[in-house]
Amino acid sequence: MIIVWRVLNRCNLSCPFCAYDKRLDIDRSEAQPEKVLAFINVLRQWQVRHKRQVLLSWLGGEPFLWSELEALTHAAHGAGVRVSTTTNGTALNSQRVREHVLETYSELTVSIDGFANFHDNMRGWRGAFGKLKTGVCDLIAERRACASTLTLRANVVLMADNVRTFGELCQELATWGIDEICFNQLGGRDRPEFYPAHQLNLDDITWLEAELPALRAALELQGTRLIGGPDYLRRIRGASQGEVFPVPECRIAESFLFIDERGHIAPCSFTPDHFARNISEIETADDLDALITDLLTTQKRRPAVDCANCPSTQQFAKWN
């Protein structure tokens, strides 16, 4: 069971494709720590009852900006819940942060857009690529020294600007010691003003499809896994051609839940307002089981608008 929790919508970088770009004049908020702590206890009960491991994954904004993150990560780790996060990497140049990650995290995903000439500009962070490399490589060296089992992943948002250097970037990341690489297609929901000039076109996608098998094999020889199989690529191609992907019966809630900074819980990040459920309702493992059943039933009887053309990568084997 994977629980992705967006604990704040504040960030320290200015990515033009992201809804949480620090330059945007939006309401900034964060999760209530006492509610997070209470829900961690529910997850502890739930995984004991079902003998299923829970992975609690922090999301932002930039999670390491949240003052409560370290204490709540320790609480989850102490409860036997595995923890992960996705980060822009700005905190990894701190030895204290790296020690905390190695002590308590099972997975860490760093976001990277390309080599220095592209990544630095896209992030609005001077020297971003070099600093990220230093932080990640220091973490990998320290992981080796303490025999940690932390999985390190890199995620790349593919767009017309960087797709043709994706293979070279993956080879570079493999030399750092990254364990896994995954990728997303640039979408237009967060920043519709940025999307038209930067979206992948069909030639880009055809090129990517042709390149991936050999790239995947080469990376495996270096000990790095490239995630995202044929079904995922078909979804990317279909989306670029305006194909519709309806999901009449979603079962994602059986293995994946999303919680936003308000405590609203749903099967994906696109539907919290539709389901209108809150973690304050969930006090026991029984309550969580009932919620999952209710989400499945509600989606089938009264699907969200987005279910008519599902945008969730969970449905399309991104992680295969």
N, C-alpha and C positions, 0 to 999 in steps of 0.2 A: 504494500500500500504506500503510495507516494502522496504526500501532502505538500503542495507548493503554497507558501504563505508570503504574499507581498506585504512586508512589514512596514514599509514607508515608500512614499513616492517622491523623495528628495534625492538629488544627485549632485555631484561636484564637477561633472563634466557637461559639455555642450554638444552632444551628438545631434545632428540635424534631422535624423530619422526617428528619434526617440521622443515619446510623450513626456518624459521627465527631464528633458534638457533643462539645465539650470537657468537658462535665459528666459524660459517661458513664465508668463505671469499666470500661474495656476495655484489653486489651493493646495498646500502641502500638509500632509498628515501622516501619522504613524500609528501602529498597533498599540493597544493598551497592554502593558506587560503582565498585569494580573490576570487578564483573560488568556493570554498566551500560556502562562504558567498553569492555569487551570486546565486548559485543553491538552497540554503535554501530559498531565496526569491521566486524562481520558485515553490518550493514545497508549500510554503504558498499560492500562487495564485492557484495552482492546487487543493489543498484540499478544498479551499473555493468554487471553481467552481464545483467540483464533490461531495462535501459534504461527502468526504471520509477522514478518519484520516490517516495521514502519520506517520510512525515510521521510524526514521533515526537512524541506528545502526552502531556505530563506531566499526571497526575491525582493528587488527594489524597482525603481531607484537604485541606490547603492547601499546594500545592507550594512556594510561596515561603518557607515555614518551613524547608524542607530546606536545610541548610548547603551541600550538594554541588550544588545545582541550577545555580548560575551556571556553575561550571567544566564540568559535564557538558553544559550547553546550548551553551557555546562549543565543546566537543569535537564535538558533533553537527553544529553549524553549519559548523565547519571541515571536517568529513567530507562536506559537501554534502548532508546530511540536513536536510530542513525540520523546524522545531520549532514546537510550539504548546503551550498550557496552558489549563486552566480554573481560574479563581481567584475568591476571594470579594472581591478588590479591596482588601484592607486594605494591601497593599504598594505600591499605585499612588500613594500620596501621597509616596513617596520618589522624588526626581529621579534618583537613581542607579539604582533599579530600572527606571524608565521608560526611561532611556538604554540599559540592558542589553536591555530588551525590543525597542526599536527597532533595536538593533544586530544581534540574533541571532534574533528570532522572526519566523515567517511569519504566525501567527494567535494571537490572544488572545481567550479567551471569559471574560466576567465574569458571575457569577451575581447575579441581582437578583430580588426577590420582588414588589416593588410600590413604591408611593410611601412617603414617609417614615413616615407613621403606621403602616404595616404592616411595611415592610422593617426598620426599626430594631428593632421589637419582636421580629420573627421571628428576626433574627440575633443579638440580644443585644449589639448594638454601638451605643452612644450616638452619635447623629448620623450613622448609617451611610449613609443615602441621600445626604445632602449631601456627605459625605466621598468617597463613591464617584463622585458626579458631578464633583467637583473633580478627582479623580485621573484619571478617564477623559477629561475635557475638556482637562486639561493634556497628557495623552498624545496626544490628537488634534491639538492645536496644535503640539506638538513633531514629530509625524509629518509634518504639513504643511511645517514649516520645513526638515526634512531630506529631504523627498521620499521617505520610506519607503513601501514597498508593504505594510506590515503590515495584515492584515485584522482588524478589531475586531468581535466578536460579543457579543451578550447572550443569556443563556439564562434562561428563566423557568419555574419549577415551578408549574404551574397547579393550583389547589385551589379549593374552594367560596369561600374567603375573598377571593381576588384575581381570579378569572376575569372578573368583570363590569367590572373596570377595566383589563383587559389591553390593550384598544385604546388607551385614553388613555396607558397606560404606553409602549406602542410609539411613539406619536406623540412623547412626551417624549424617548425614547431616540433617535429620528431627529433631533431638534434638537441632541442632543449631537454627532452625527456618526457614530453606530454604523452599521456597514456591513450587518450581518446580525442578525436576531433569530430564535431558535429557542425551542421550548418542550417541556416534558415534562408528562405527566399525573402527579400525585402518586401514588406507589405505596405499598403497605403493608408491603413486606418489611423495610425498614430500621427503621421505628419503628411497629410494629403498634398501639401504644397511642395514637398520634397520628392514625392514618389514618381511623378510622370517622367522626369528627366533622368531618373536613376534606376528604374525598374529593369529587370532582366527581360530581354526579348527572346524570340524563339531561336535565333542563331546562338545566343549565349547558352541557352538550355541544351540545344543539340550538341554544342561543344562540350558542355559539362558532362552530359551522358556518355559521350565518347571517351572522355578522359578518365572518368572515375574508376573503371575496372583496373587499369594498369596502375593508377595512383594507389588504389586500395592495396593491391598486391605488393607494391614497393614499400608502402608504409608498414605493412605487416612484417616485412623482413627487418624493419628497424624497431619493431616492438610497439608500434602505434596503430590503434584501430580507427578506421574511418567509418563513422556511423551514418546510416541513411541508405536503405536499399531500394530496389526497383519500385515498390509501391509508393515510396516517398517521392521518388523522381517523377513518377506518373502524376502525382498530385501537383507537383511544381509545374510541370508542363501544362496540365489541364487548367490550372489557375491562370496561367499566362494567356490561355486561349479563351478565357471566359467560360470554361466548363463549370457546371454546377455539381456540387457534391452533397446531396441530401443525406441526412442520417435519421431515418424514421424511428429507430430504436437504439438509443445510446446506452452502452453498458460501462462506460468509462468510470462511473462513480464506484464501481466495484473494486477498482485498483488505483484511482487517482481522484484527488479533490483539490480544489483551489480555494484559498481564503484571501480576501483583500485586507487592506489596512483598517477597514471599518469592522472587520470580523464577519463579513458576509461570506457564506460558503456555498460552493456550487461545483459541478463536475468540470468546469473549465473557466478560464479567465474572462470569457465573453458573456457569461450568463448569470453572475451573482444577482443582478437586479431582477432578472426574470424569476428566479426561484425564491428570492426574498427570505432566505434562511440565515440565521446568525448563530455563531458558536456559543452565545450566551444560553441558547436552548439546550446545549449538549453538556450534560454533567456526568454521564456515565457511559460505559461501553454499550449498554442497551440503547441509550439515546443515539449513539453514533450509528449503530446498526439500523435503527429505525429511520434515521435521516437518510442513509444510503438507499434503503428500500423506497422511501418517499421520493427521492430524487429520480430514481429509475422509473417509478410509476408516473410521476408528474411529467417527465420528459416525453414519455410515450403518449400520454393522454392530452397534454397541452405543451407541445414543444415550443422552445424559444424561436424567435424569428431566425436566428443564426443557424438553427438546425436544418433549415431548408437549403443551406449552402455552408456546410461546416468549415470553419477556419482553423479548428484545433489540430495541431500536429499529432496529438495523442491518438487520433483516429486513423492516422495514415503512416504508421510504422516509422516515425522519425528515428526511433531508438534501435531499430533492427540493423 
